[in-house]
Amino acid sequence: MVKINFDAAVKDRKTSFGIIARDHEGFVLGGRAGVLNRNYNAEWVELYALEESIKLARENTWVRLEFESDCASLINRLRRP
């Protein structure tokens, strides 16, 4: 099982995101971070970070995944049937 934690931040006209992937023992397997020079709202940047997390998992051919975020509104939208 690979647990991928992603987060994003918005300040002024810059947005940034970070991703970290760990195995079941907490060993860091990889990650990435980036800065976008656009003014997005926080929910869109969190969604972008999720997309980057999925890309990271596909690049490493990880199959059993668990995603973690602190963006409650994004999680609630993804859980809707």
C-alpha positions as CSV (number, residue, x, y, z in Angstrom):
1,M,0.0,0.0,0.0
2,V,1.3,3.4,-1.0
3,K,-0.1,6.4,0.9
4,I,0.1,9.7,-1.0
5,N,-0.5,12.9,0.9
6,F,-1.0,16.1,-1.1
7,D,-1.5,19.7,0.0
8,A,-1.7,23.1,-1.6
9,A,-1.4,26.7,-0.6
10,V,-2.6,30.0,-2.1
11,K,-1.0,33.4,-1.4
12,D,-1.5,36.5,-3.4
13,R,-1.2,35.5,-7.1
14,K,1.0,32.4,-6.4
15,T,-0.2,28.9,-5.7
16,S,2.0,26.0,-4.6
17,F,1.5,22.3,-4.0
18,G,3.3,19.5,-2.4
19,I,3.1,15.7,-2.7
20,I,4.7,13.0,-0.6
21,A,4.4,9.2,-1.1
22,R,5.2,6.7,1.7
23,D,5.0,2.9,2.0
24,H,3.1,1.1,4.8
25,E,6.1,1.5,7.1
26,G,6.4,5.3,6.5
27,F,9.4,5.1,4.2
28,V,9.4,7.9,1.7
29,L,9.1,6.6,-1.9
30,G,8.9,9.9,-3.7
31,G,7.2,13.2,-4.1
32,R,7.0,16.5,-5.9
33,A,6.3,20.1,-5.4
34,G,5.5,23.0,-7.7
35,V,4.5,26.7,-7.9
36,L,1.9,27.9,-10.3
37,N,2.0,31.6,-11.2
38,R,-1.7,32.0,-11.4
39,N,-4.4,33.0,-9.1
40,Y,-6.5,29.9,-8.4
41,N,-8.8,29.3,-5.4
42,A,-7.6,26.8,-2.9
43,E,-9.9,24.0,-4.0
44,W,-8.7,24.1,-7.6
45,V,-5.1,23.9,-6.5
46,E,-5.9,20.9,-4.2
47,L,-7.6,19.3,-7.3
48,Y,-4.4,20.0,-9.3
49,A,-2.3,18.4,-6.6
50,L,-4.5,15.3,-6.7
51,E,-4.0,15.1,-10.4
52,E,-0.3,15.3,-9.9
53,S,-0.5,12.6,-7.3
54,I,-2.2,10.3,-9.7
55,K,0.4,11.0,-12.3
56,L,3.2,10.2,-9.8
57,A,1.5,6.9,-8.9
58,R,1.1,6.0,-12.6
59,E,4.8,6.9,-13.3
60,N,5.9,4.5,-10.6
61,T,3.3,1.8,-11.4
62,W,1.9,1.8,-7.8
63,V,-1.4,0.0,-7.8
64,R,-2.6,-0.1,-4.2
65,L,-3.1,3.5,-3.2
66,E,-4.5,5.6,-0.4
67,F,-4.8,9.4,-1.0
68,E,-4.9,11.8,1.9
69,S,-5.8,15.5,1.9
70,D,-6.9,18.1,4.4
71,C,-9.3,19.8,1.9
72,A,-12.6,18.6,3.3
73,S,-14.7,20.2,0.5
74,L,-12.7,18.3,-2.2
75,I,-13.0,15.0,-0.4
76,N,-16.7,15.5,0.1
77,R,-17.2,16.2,-3.6
78,L,-15.2,13.1,-4.6
79,R,-17.2,10.9,-2.2
80,R,-20.6,11.8,-3.7
81,P,-22.2,9.0,-5.6
